[in-house]
Amino acid sequence: MEGALIEHVNEVANSPGVKGVLVIDKQGLCIAANGVLSEKHAGSISSFARTASSLEESGNPLMSIKYEKKDLLIYQSAGVTLAVLKEKEL
């Protein structure tokens, strides 16, 4: 399973405009990372996802944190959080 996860993370990381990918478990620990997102970001991103989940009990939250030139997308489902940092399309 780990090999398949790494393969999917690398596939997402190689998508146009993607600068980083991070996968985090329900304890906030890094499962996989690629690009500019690393295990040092896992705690903060996990906290954002937990907070978003607490606002709405149904469904899985999709968060978007917008910067001037980049977007950070955070999605949580089944105890796993996925974060993707992507350059904005101009």
C-alpha positions in Angstrom: 0.0 0.0 0.0 2.8 2.4 0.8 4.2 2.1 -2.7 0.9 2.9 -4.2 0.5 5.9 -2.0 3.9 7.3 -2.9 3.1 6.7 -6.6 -0.2 8.7 -6.3 1.6 11.5 -4.3 4.2 11.7 -7.0 1.5 11.7 -9.7 -0.2 14.7 -8.1 3.1 16.4 -7.4 3.9 16.2 -11.1 0.6 17.9 -12.2 0.9 21.3 -13.7 1.4 24.1 -11.2 1.7 21.8 -8.1 4.5 22.9 -5.8 3.9 20.5 -2.9 1.8 17.6 -1.7 1.4 16.4 1.9 -0.6 13.4 3.3 -1.2 13.4 7.1 -2.8 10.7 9.3 -5.4 11.3 12.0 -2.8 11.9 14.6 -1.3 14.8 12.6 1.8 12.8 11.5 3.2 13.0 8.0 2.5 9.9 5.9 4.0 11.2 2.6 5.4 14.5 1.3 6.7 15.9 -1.9 7.9 19.3 -3.0 7.8 22.4 -0.8 5.3 20.8 1.7 7.1 18.7 4.3 6.5 17.0 7.7 7.1 20.3 9.4 3.8 21.6 8.0 1.8 18.5 9.1 0.7 19.8 12.5 -0.6 23.1 11.3 -2.4 21.7 8.3 -3.9 18.9 10.4 -5.2 21.5 12.8 -6.8 23.5 10.1 -8.6 20.4 8.8 -9.8 19.4 12.3 -11.1 22.9 12.9 -13.0 22.9 9.5 -14.4 19.5 10.3 -15.8 20.7 13.6 -17.8 23.5 11.9 -19.9 21.0 9.8 -20.7 17.5 11.0 -21.8 16.2 7.6 -19.4 15.7 4.7 -15.7 16.1 4.3 -14.4 19.7 4.3 -12.4 21.1 1.4 -10.5 24.2 2.5 -8.8 26.7 0.2 -6.2 29.1 1.6 -5.5 31.7 -1.0 -2.2 33.6 -1.3 -1.3 36.1 -3.9 0.3 33.6 -6.2 -0.6 30.2 -4.7 -3.5 28.3 -3.3 -3.3 25.7 -0.5 -6.0 23.1 -0.9 -6.8 20.9 2.2 -9.1 17.9 2.1 -9.9 15.5 4.9 -11.6 12.1 4.6 -11.5 8.8 6.5 -8.9 10.1 9.0 -6.5 11.2 6.3 -5.7 14.8 5.3 -4.4 15.7 1.9 -2.8 19.1 1.2 -1.8 20.4 -2.2 0.0 23.7 -2.7 -0.6 25.0 -6.3 0.4 28.0 -8.2 -2.5 30.1 -9.4 -3.4 29.9 -13.0 -3.1 33.3 -14.7 
